[in-house]
Amino acid sequence: MRIEAVSELTPEVQAGLARLLPQLNPNLPVPDMARLERLLADPAVTLLVATDGGQMVGTTTVIVYTTPFWIKARLDEVVVDASARGTGVGEALVMKALEIGRQKGAQVAELQSGRGPNRDAAHRLYERIGFKIRDSDVMRIRL
């Protein structure tokens, strides 16, 4: 298995993401090439993919940004293909994302994960790595 940052958008990358991202949230549209190009062009963003045997088996996005108090690394859309869960792909992706955050000067890392039985394994992984559930609420408004 290899974890690497995507440096060039290819149809294979788009196809891999189109297969993986609905496993995390089937209610959201798959990103088109324009959205993915914008993602890759953003200097604050690193798109990671995990491949095994030439097939994409996982992905996450790392965004490093500055606030008045912190330099933060945010991990978004951590997803591992159903066929590869429990094999260390998720842990390898998260550890690589944290490494990138540290390299870019982040002081803390945050991620958001859904609740419920289908997220229990992911929560165990995040807690084993050292993430702590915060006493806060995530609030959202569509713009």
DRENLUMTI-169229 format. One line per field, with one value per residue: x, y, z of N, C-alpha, C in turn; chain; residue number from 1. Coordinates in steps of 0.2 Angstrom, whole numbers, plus 5000, padded with zeros to 4 digits. Layout:
BEGIN
nu X;... $
nv Y;... $
nw Z;... $
cau X;... $
cav Y;... $
caw Z;... $
cu X;... $
cv Y;... $
cw Z;... $
chain A;... $
resi NUM;... $
This chain:
BEGIN
nu 5004;5002;5004;5000;5002;4991;4997;4993;4979;4970;4960;4959;4961;4950;4940;4942;4940;4926;4921;4925;4921;4906;4904;4907;4897;4883;4874;4879;4884;4896;4912;4915;4927;4931;4929;4938;4950;4951;4952;4965;4973;4973;4984;4983;4978;4980;4978;4976;4979;4977;4984;4983;4989;4988;4975;4964;4961;4958;4956;4960;4958;4969;4969;4978;4977;4977;4972;4967;4972;4978;4988;4980;4977;4966;4957;4948;4935;4939;4940;4939;4939;4926;4931;4944;4944;4949;4962;4973;4973;4966;4972;4985;4983;4978;4989;4999;4992;4993;5007;5009;5002;5010;5022;5019;5018;5007;4999;4989;4977;4962;4947;4931;4918;4905;4891;4886;4883;4889;4900;4908;4921;4929;4929;4936;4948;4953;4953;4962;4974;4975;4966;4954;4937;4928;4920;4909;4899;4896;4892;4882;4879;4871;4878 $
nv 4994;5011;5028;5044;5061;5069;5076;5078;5080;5066;5056;5044;5047;5055;5045;5036;5043;5046;5033;5031;5042;5042;5032;5037;5048;5046;5055;5066;5075;5068;5075;5085;5087;5101;5105;5097;5101;5114;5111;5105;5116;5124;5131;5128;5115;5098;5084;5067;5050;5033;5019;5002;4988;4995;5000;5013;5014;5022;5039;5056;5073;5086;5101;5115;5129;5146;5153;5166;5161;5148;5138;5127;5110;5103;5088;5081;5072;5058;5042;5025;5012;5000;4987;4987;4990;4989;4985;4994;5004;5016;5021;5023;5033;5044;5046;5050;5062;5069;5071;5079;5090;5094;5096;5108;5117;5116;5117;5110;5097;5094;5084;5080;5068;5058;5051;5036;5018;5014;5021;5018;5010;5019;5030;5023;5021;5035;5039;5030;5035;5047;5058;5067;5068;5083;5095;5102;5109;5107;5118;5123;5132;5133;5142 $
nw 5000;4996;5001;4995;4990;4979;4964;4951;4942;4936;4925;4932;4945;4947;4945;4955;4966;4964;4966;4980;4988;4989;4998;5010;5011;5003;4999;4994;4979;4968;4966;4952;4938;4938;4951;4957;4951;4956;4970;4970;4966;4977;4988;5002;5003;5003;4994;4998;4993;4995;4988;4983;4975;4963;4963;4970;4987;4997;5004;5009;5014;5018;5026;5029;5039;5046;5061;5073;5085;5083;5072;5061;5056;5046;5044;5031;5024;5026;5020;5018;5006;5007;5005;5010;5023;5040;5037;5040;5031;5034;5046;5041;5031;5040;5048;5039;5035;5047;5048;5037;5041;5052;5045;5038;5048;5057;5073;5080;5076;5068;5065;5059;5062;5058;5068;5076;5073;5062;5061;5072;5071;5065;5074;5085;5079;5077;5091;5096;5089;5095;5095;5103;5108;5107;5118;5110;5098;5081;5069;5055;5040;5024;5010 $
cau 5000;5006;5000;5004;4999;4990;5000;4990;4972;4969;4953;4959;4960;4942;4936;4943;4936;4919;4920;4926;4917;4899;4904;4907;4891;4880;4869;4882;4886;4903;4915;4917;4934;4932;4930;4944;4956;4951;4955;4972;4976;4973;4990;4982;4975;4984;4974;4980;4976;4980;4983;4985;4988;4985;4968;4963;4957;4957;4958;4958;4960;4972;4969;4981;4975;4979;4967;4971;4975;4981;4988;4977;4977;4959;4957;4941;4933;4943;4936;4943;4935;4924;4935;4950;4943;4952;4969;4978;4973;4964;4977;4991;4980;4978;4996;5002;4989;4996;5014;5009;5001;5016;5027;5016;5017;5001;4999;4983;4974;4955;4942;4924;4916;4898;4890;4882;4886;4894;4906;4912;4927;4933;4930;4941;4955;4954;4955;4969;4979;4976;4961;4949;4930;4928;4913;4907;4894;4897;4886;4883;4874;4873;4879 $
cav 5000;5018;5034;5049;5067;5070;5082;5079;5077;5062;5053;5038;5050;5057;5039;5033;5048;5045;5027;5031;5047;5040;5027;5041;5051;5044;5060;5072;5074;5067;5081;5085;5089;5108;5105;5094;5106;5120;5108;5104;5122;5128;5129;5126;5109;5092;5078;5061;5044;5027;5014;4995;4985;4999;5003;5018;5011;5027;5046;5061;5080;5090;5108;5119;5136;5150;5157;5170;5157;5142;5135;5121;5105;5100;5082;5081;5066;5052;5037;5019;5007;4994;4981;4988;4992;4985;4983;4999;5010;5022;5024;5026;5040;5049;5047;5054;5068;5073;5072;5085;5096;5096;5099;5115;5121;5115;5116;5106;5094;5092;5081;5079;5062;5056;5047;5030;5012;5013;5025;5016;5008;5025;5033;5019;5023;5042;5039;5027;5039;5052;5063;5068;5071;5090;5097;5108;5108;5109;5122;5124;5135;5133;5148 $
caw 5000;4996;5002;4992;4988;4972;4961;4945;4942;4930;4925;4936;4952;4948;4945;4962;4971;4963;4969;4987;4992;4991;5003;5016;5011;4997;4998;4991;4973;4966;4963;4945;4937;4939;4958;4959;4949;4961;4976;4969;4965;4983;4992;5009;5003;5001;4993;4999;4991;4997;4983;4984;4969;4957;4964;4975;4992;5002;5003;5014;5012;5023;5025;5034;5039;5052;5065;5078;5091;5081;5065;5062;5051;5046;5040;5029;5020;5027;5018;5015;5003;5011;5004;5013;5030;5045;5035;5041;5027;5037;5050;5037;5029;5045;5050;5034;5035;5052;5046;5032;5045;5056;5041;5037;5054;5061;5080;5081;5070;5069;5060;5061;5060;5060;5074;5074;5073;5056;5062;5078;5070;5063;5081;5089;5076;5079;5098;5097;5087;5100;5094;5108;5106;5110;5120;5106;5092;5074;5066;5048;5036;5017;5007 $
cu 5004;5001;5004;4999;4997;4993;4997;4984;4972;4962;4953;4958;4952;4938;4936;4940;4928;4917;4920;4921;4910;4899;4904;4900;4888;4875;4872;4884;4894;4906;4917;4925;4936;4933;4936;4950;4956;4954;4963;4976;4977;4979;4989;4980;4980;4979;4978;4976;4980;4979;4986;4984;4986;4978;4968;4959;4956;4959;4956;4961;4963;4972;4973;4980;4977;4973;4971;4974;4979;4983;4986;4977;4970;4959;4949;4941;4938;4939;4941;4937;4933;4928;4941;4950;4946;4959;4974;4978;4971;4969;4983;4989;4981;4985;5000;4999;4992;5003;5014;5007;5007;5021;5025;5015;5011;5002;4994;4980;4966;4952;4936;4922;4909;4897;4886;4886;4891;4900;4911;4919;4932;4934;4936;4948;4957;4957;4961;4975;4980;4971;4956;4942;4930;4921;4911;4902;4897;4891;4887;4877;4876;4873;4876 $
cv 5006;5023;5040;5055;5067;5076;5083;5076;5073;5059;5047;5041;5052;5050;5036;5037;5047;5038;5027;5036;5045;5035;5031;5045;5050;5050;5066;5070;5072;5073;5080;5087;5096;5109;5102;5098;5111;5117;5108;5110;5126;5126;5127;5118;5104;5086;5072;5055;5038;5022;5007;4991;4989;5002;5008;5015;5016;5034;5050;5067;5083;5097;5112;5126;5140;5154;5162;5166;5151;5142;5128;5117;5102;5094;5081;5074;5060;5046;5031;5015;5002;4988;4981;4990;4987;4982;4988;5005;5017;5025;5027;5033;5045;5051;5052;5061;5072;5075;5078;5091;5098;5099;5107;5119;5121;5114;5111;5103;5092;5088;5081;5072;5061;5052;5041;5024;5011;5017;5023;5014;5014;5029;5030;5021;5030;5042;5036;5031;5045;5058;5062;5071;5078;5091;5103;5105;5110;5112;5123;5128;5135;5140;5148 $
cw 5000;4997;4999;4990;4981;4969;4954;4945;4935;4931;4930;4944;4952;4949;4952;4967;4970;4966;4977;4991;4993;4996;5010;5016;5004;4995;4994;4984;4972;4963;4956;4944;4939;4947;4960;4957;4954;4968;4975;4968;4971;4987;4999;5009;5000;5000;4993;4996;4993;4991;4985;4977;4963;4958;4970;4980;4998;5000;5009;5011;5018;5021;5030;5034;5046;5055;5070;5083;5088;5073;5065;5055;5052;5042;5038;5024;5020;5025;5016;5012;5007;5011;5008;5020;5034;5043;5036;5036;5030;5042;5046;5034;5034;5047;5045;5034;5041;5051;5041;5036;5049;5051;5039;5043;5059;5069;5083;5075;5072;5064;5063;5058;5062;5066;5071;5074;5067;5056;5068;5077;5069;5070;5085;5086;5078;5086;5099;5095;5092;5100;5100;5106;5110;5113;5116;5101;5086;5071;5059;5045;5028;5014;5000 $
chain A;A;A;A;A;A;A;A;A;A;A;A;A;A;A;A;A;A;A;A;A;A;A;A;A;A;A;A;A;A;A;A;A;A;A;A;A;A;A;A;A;A;A;A;A;A;A;A;A;A;A;A;A;A;A;A;A;A;A;A;A;A;A;A;A;A;A;A;A;A;A;A;A;A;A;A;A;A;A;A;A;A;A;A;A;A;A;A;A;A;A;A;A;A;A;A;A;A;A;A;A;A;A;A;A;A;A;A;A;A;A;A;A;A;A;A;A;A;A;A;A;A;A;A;A;A;A;A;A;A;A;A;A;A;A;A;A;A;A;A;A;A;A $
resi 1;2;3;4;5;6;7;8;9;10;11;12;13;14;15;16;17;18;19;20;21;22;23;24;25;26;27;28;29;30;31;32;33;34;35;36;37;38;39;40;41;42;43;44;45;46;47;48;49;50;51;52;53;54;55;56;57;58;59;60;61;62;63;64;65;66;67;68;69;70;71;72;73;74;75;76;77;78;79;80;81;82;83;84;85;86;87;88;89;90;91;92;93;94;95;96;97;98;99;100;101;102;103;104;105;106;107;108;109;110;111;112;113;114;115;116;117;118;119;120;121;122;123;124;125;126;127;128;129;130;131;132;133;134;135;136;137;138;139;140;141;142;143 $
